[in-house]
Amino acid sequence: MKIRNSVKNKIIASVLIFLGFLFIIYDIVLLLSCPPSFIDFLKSFTHIWLLAGLFCIFTAIFRLKKGRSLWSTFRPKVKTFIVWLFSIILLICIINLSFILRPKTVSLEEKSDYLLLLGGGIDKNGKLPDSVLLRVEKAAEYLQKNPQVSVVVTGGRKDYQEYAEAPEIKNQLIKRGIAEEKILLEDKAVDTIENFEKSAALLSETYGLSLEEVLQSRIVIVTSDFHLRRAERIASRLGFTKVKGIACKTPFIKKLHTYVREIASYVKLNLRILLTGRPKKI
């Protein structure tokens, strides 16, 4: 029996160590796909995979040294609390994911007054990650089919970053044949709420419209598939009445991470609305 348990512990520990290193490598791959500044590196949400990896390796080492699982060391009441807590968190995640997976999408032929191309990050060298380039390509495709539509490219620079997103997004659109005079540059927004607020102000100022007229305009949003549902909800909260979305695919290697992060962002938005009532109409 002892020999059997020893073999079992070694097998489980080996699997945990394998998973641990897999999670750590995933963190590294995500960071390399969009090299961050030092502050971005410290704050990166990708480190949840590093933490998960370290936890797996720790539990594997514990099992090998003690001959039993870490779970077996907890008292029954603690186990019950952990199970209930995990169940509640899992339920919240599933509910929010069900909304995230159901954005309102339209075709590239959908008519609109303006297109909003949302930024999604820039690396320390001023280059756009592949997920943002996919947004640029989809926006360019839409604008080629609808040449009468003006586009707002929106994405600013955080205090610790050297580059803003919007200027490089504009450059990439021009490279794809979009006329420069059709592109409005909004390079101050640092989150999705500000993307809409500052874009509305820019449209109002550029075309001599009231904010109410901007909010009543037909707006098409271009962003990544995982992000579109939250963007639509924020737009609705801010008072946009005719917003529709075009979803861009997320690179396969990033899908797991982006949806985990988006669940956290969607929960955060829901808590913000519940506790503060914000964002409110512009």
Number of C-alpha atoms within 10 A of each C-alpha: 6 8 8 9 12 15 12 14 20 17 14 17 22 16 14 21 21 15 17 24 18 16 22 19 15 20 22 16 15 17 18 11 15 19 19 19 17 12 10 16 13 11 11 15 16 22 19 16 21 20 15 18 23 19 15 21 21 17 20 25 19 15 19 18 11 10 15 17 18 14 11 9 10 12 9 10 9 12 14 12 11 13 12 12 12 12 12 12 11 12 12 13 16 13 12 18 19 11 13 19 14 12 21 13 19 14 11 17 10 15 17 17 14 20 24 23 27 30 30 23 23 27 21 16 12 17 17 23 15 16 20 23 18 20 25 26 15 21 28 22 16 21 23 16 14 16 12 13 18 21 28 24 28 30 30 25 17 14 8 10 17 13 20 23 28 28 19 18 25 23 14 17 23 16 12 15 12 21 14 14 9 15 18 20 19 23 20 18 23 19 15 18 18 16 26 23 16 17 27 25 16 19 21 17 12 10 9 11 15 14 19 14 13 24 22 14 16 17 23 27 25 27 28 25 22 24 26 25 23 21 25 20 15 22 27 17 18 19 18 24 16 15 24 23 25 23 23 22 14 21 13 8 12 14 14 11 17 19 18 16 16 18 23 15 15 21 16 12 17 16 13 13 14 10 9 10 11 16 16 13 13 15
